[in-house]
Amino acid sequence: MLLALYSKQPWRTLYLTFHVLAIVLVFLPICAVKYLFTRPNPTWSWRHAMRVALTRRLNPLSTVIGKVPFDPDYRAIESGAGVEGVWLGEVPHLMNAELKIWSSVANVASIRIPGYWYAKTGLDPKPPTPIAAGQKVFLFVHGGGFTQMSAHPRSLISIVPRSLVELTDSAPYALAVEYRLSSTYPFAEEHPFPAALLDALAGYNFLVSCMGYDPSDIIVAGDSAGGNISLALTRYLVENKGSTEVSLPGPPGHLLVSSPVTDVGNSHVTPGSSALANDKDIINDFYNNPHDTPYRVLAYVGPFGAGIASCNRYVSPASLSPLVQARFIGFPRTFIIAAGMEVFFDQIRSLRDKMVRDIGETQVTYYEAANAEHDYFIFSWHPDRPATLRAVQEWLVSG
């Protein structure tokens, strides 16, 4: 297996060196000239097309690199200028029987993990206590295909919580969860589902039990894979509301997901679907071969195997498989961001339709950027980002 070879030294260095040189000396110069005359989308500027092309080229390399070695992770709070970290305590007492079974199969447990505060400009780095009545807060779960990125303020994705806290005075803080990243062969096989769900639950419990936020004032937010985990966390809190088995905090008052991964199976991979037709997206390695399971999915599902993607409501809530009985009754007001050119476009629309069916159109706000690519919300340069932020701001202010 080539991936097993390239993941080890010295082959990894040789592989990466070759590709970096090929990108800089061959690929980018060709694109620079080509995009002067024609572009993947006629609405894109030359700079936009070049940025997408570079991201597309770099994406497959992430599988060879694995977890970025210099990125902060769950093992420690990484200090730095303006960094306000906090430990989020383990929550084994909040696990119901179903979650305990999944954790046992996956050989994962609830552990203490870091979280990082983000504050509106001019405010203290973390919320002063006691929390004022009615003050809202974001619980942010970052994307990265379940296998990469970080909640730390130096991460690329930190632009999302930094932007969200500036939108309204009623929600001036965000807590980002440094959840455990999944990996599998040829790297260490660790932290599959439901590890990230347990970590998100730890962050949510911290806001309620330690900080004193009312659950109805929490806005659970996530992008890409973080959107998947945000949906899973919300589902767990909704489905177990009032349970006599575990005493959980109530469900959040709001849910915000940007380009969420909502079906890690193949129920949306059909001829003409966005999974196959949207071949200009920044994600160009997810559905290269519809018959193979992507590395990121294999890492996330772990010992459950790819089959869980077609039968588990937490893993694939928008799946079209009849085995996934995912209902959304009881879910909070939700804002869904989708990009018309992303490979996950169809499954995000399925999520929207299922949520509207169960909680009504007035509870679901759907925002679609027709000419944008997957998770464009994380790119400061993206032309569709300002309008999207204004739409999110209006949604927050309206309720």
SULNORRA-V738133 format. One line per field, one symbol per residue. ss: DSSP state (A for helix, B for strand, O for the rest). phi: phi as a letter, one per 20 degrees, with the letter a starting at -180 (. if undefined). psi: psi as a letter, one per 20 degrees, with the letter a starting at -180 (. if undefined). A space follows every 10 residues. Layout:
BEGIN
ss: ???
phi: ???
psi: ???
END
This chain:
BEGIN
ss: OAAAAAOOOO AAAAAAAAAA AAAAAAAAAA AAAAOOOOOO OOOOOAAAAA AAAAAAAAAO AAAAAOOOOO OOOOOOOOOO OOOOBBBBOO OAAAOOAAAA AAAAAAOOOO OOBBBBBBBO OOOOOOOOOO OOOOOOBBBB BOOOOOOOOO OOOOOOOAAA AAAAOOOOAA AOBBBBBOOO OOBOOOOOOB OOOOAAAAAA AAAAAAAAAA OOOOAAABBB BBBOAAAAAA AAAAAAAAAO OOOOOOOOOO OOOBBBBBOO OOOOOOOOOO OOOAAAAOOO OOOOOOOOOO OOOOAAAAAA AAAAOAAAAA OOOOOOOOOO OOOOOOOOOO OOBBBBBBBO OOOOAAAAAA AAAAAAAAAO AAABBBBBBO OOOOOAAAOO OOOOAAAAAA AAAAAAAAO
phi: .fffffedee fffffffgff ffffecffff fgfgffdbcg cfeffffgff fffffgfegf fffffmfffe ffbffbeeer fmecebedff cffdeeffff fgfffelccf cfcecceccf gndgfcffdf ffgnfebedd cfepmmcbmb efgefgffff fffffefbff ceccdeeeff eebbgeefeb lfgdgfffff fffffffeee enffgfeedf cadlffffff fffffffffd fmfefceeff ffebcccdlf fdbeecfdec gnffgdfeed ffeddedgcg edeggffgff elffmffffd bdfeecfdge fffeeedcfn ffgcdddcdf defegfffff ggffffgecn ffecddccef dddglgfedf effefgffff ffffffffa
psi: phghgiiqqj hgggghgghg hhgghggghg hgggihhqqh piiqrggghg ggggghhhgh hhhhhbpohj qqaihqoorr pjpnqqpoqq lhijprgghh gghggilqrp rprqqpqpqq pirqhqpqqq pqpiprqpop oqakkiirrq iqiiqhiihg hhggiihqii mjqqoppmrp qqrapjapoq lrpkghghhh hggghghghg hjqphijpop qqqchhhghg gggggghghj pjqigqnqqr qrhqpopplq oinjbkijnq pirhhhhmjj rhojjgkgoi iqpqghghgg hcihrhhhij iphhgmhjqi piiomoqjpi qrpppppqpi jqhjgghhhg ggghggghiq hiioppppoh krrpkiiioh iphigghghh ggghgghi.
END
